Amino acid sequence: MAFGIVWMSCQAVMPAVLGRAIDRGVAAKDQQQLVLWAGVMLAIGLLQAVTGIMRHRFAVTNWLTASYRVVQLTTRQSVRLGGSLPRKVSTGEVIAIGTTDLDHIGNSMDVTARFAGAIVSFLLVSAILLSTSVELGLLVLLGVPLLLLVMGPILKPLQARSATERQMRSDLSNTGTDIVGGLRVLRGIGGEGVFLDRYRRESQATRTAAVNVAKLQSVLDALQVFLPGIFVVLVVWLGARSAVSGDITAGELVAFYGYSAFLMLPLRTATEFANKLIRARVAAGRVCRVLALTPDVVEPTSPAATPAPGSALVDARSGLHVRPGIVTAIVSEQPDDSALLADRLGLCAAEQDDEVTLGGVPLTALPHAVVRERIMVSDTGAALFAGRLADRLDERGTGDVEKALVTASAEDILEALPDGLDTVVTEKGRSFSGGQRQRLVLARALAADPEILVLVEPTSAVDAHTEARIAARLRAHRDGRTTVVTTVSPLLLDAVDEVAFLVDGRIAAVGSHADLLVDSAAYRTVVVRDVEVPA
């Protein structure tokens, strides 16, 4: 900020030095004075150049620091919220923060130093003019704030329109994200045209909102040129009259003209600052709302002691008792019920209570790091991040990726890739089909090798032959470890150690798949797919 003040102050005093050079050097025909004031002008010019370079350097630093600090804080908050993030804020909102809001916040930091220089230079010029001509000094001192007040009424509606346009842009991003994420489904049901029309309508509405913002912005930009122009003409006219009447010298008249031309810069800078501050305020409000969100799972103030390895996982609400070291399947009449139960088992649900325990200790009483270390939930919404495939499948670098790929029946995927595990995965693994992504996500979960692994519909997108291979290999891969699978697939259910049948949020029956087929008609209705029920 200091460099901005010195830089603009150098420009402010330059007309005064030029006026002195004219009066004491040119008019008085004094070569020594002319050289002296010319040297002063050179020194001020050099100082202005140096401080201008430093001001710009620090302004860009401030812009980058503010922008990337927003990215850093938003990313940390996203990690902190975890699974709570998509339940509390839309994807488009987060994307808009990383694409437009950070620019607006950074721009406000960029103009801060120049705005400070504009204020100081305005006061400096006003003091110089008052010492030379009280009439002209008062004109400048009162005229510039008056011009800002004239432009003030435009700023409030500009802020309102900017906020509306920002919200519509966020909604449009959400629509685009939804369309891209469900493109294959839309093509399958022939719904592309409907969503295309919807996107076009929202896009045109957003364009109209942006044009409305641009209309006010153009008026503001025009006033930034028109009003200072009138002001310059008025100051020069009054100065010329004072020079003709002998109240000021020719050098002072030149200086007055220089001041008038210079004052356009502080005026434009002040208007630019107000405009960027409005946009930054709207953007900062969005960012602060995201940063103010709290995760559904709160870290315990007094964490309990960690249960011993091999402890049983129990949910008192549903009556589920997961025995350690075996593969347990959960079958539900409503898939959402089993998915919710899986989230509860991994402390990922929106509503938390003390009814889920590990070794008798509520999960909510354990440090989150301990819960995440010992219990992993891999649901149908799990995605692959961009990057090297080997790194995406084994983030820690300690898992047996090749064994996990075999268990997930994903060897064919690896063989088809040109660089194998070194292949770079595109964003969200879009280069893979739905079934391939599901198998790679399953391999990633198996490679992590947690003490308790909860898999939500891990084979819903694969064909029957692939599903049979996964079912045959899963138990052996997880031998001695606790595994919970939510599924209605007879192939998987026939390969697990125990099945828990969930009805209306409560465990209604527990047993082997074959026993439940015989003993429970409701269970048969849910899982039978044209298979013969054993006698």
Buried (B, 14 or more C-beta within 10 A) or exposed (E): BEBBBBBBBBBBBBBBBBBBBBBBBBEEEBEEBBEBBBEBBEEBBEBBEBBBEBBBEBBEEBBEBBBEBBEEBBEEBBEBBBBBBEEBBBBBBBBBBBEBBBBBBBBBBBBBBBBBBBBBBBBBBBEBBBEBBEBBBEBBBEBBEEBBEEBEEBBEEBBBBBBBBBBBBBBBBBBBBBBEBBBEEBEEEEBEEEBEEEBEEBBEEBEEBBEBBEEBBEEBBEBBEEBBEEBBEBBBEBBBEBBEEEBBBEBBBBBBBBBBBBBBBBBBBBBBBBBBBBBBBBBBEBBEEBBEBEBBBEEBEEBBEBBEEEBBBBBEEBBBBBEBBBBBBBBBBEBEBBBBBBBBBBBBBEEBEEBBBBBEBBBBBBEBEBBBBBBBBBBBEBEBEEEEBBBBBBEEEEBBBBBBBBBBBBEEBBEEBEEEBEBEBEEBBBBBBEBBBBBBBBBBBBBBBBBBBBBBBBBBBBEEEBBBBBBBBBBEBBEEBBBBBBBBBBBBBBBBBBBBBBBEBEBBBBBBBEBBBBEBEBBBEBBEEEEEEEE
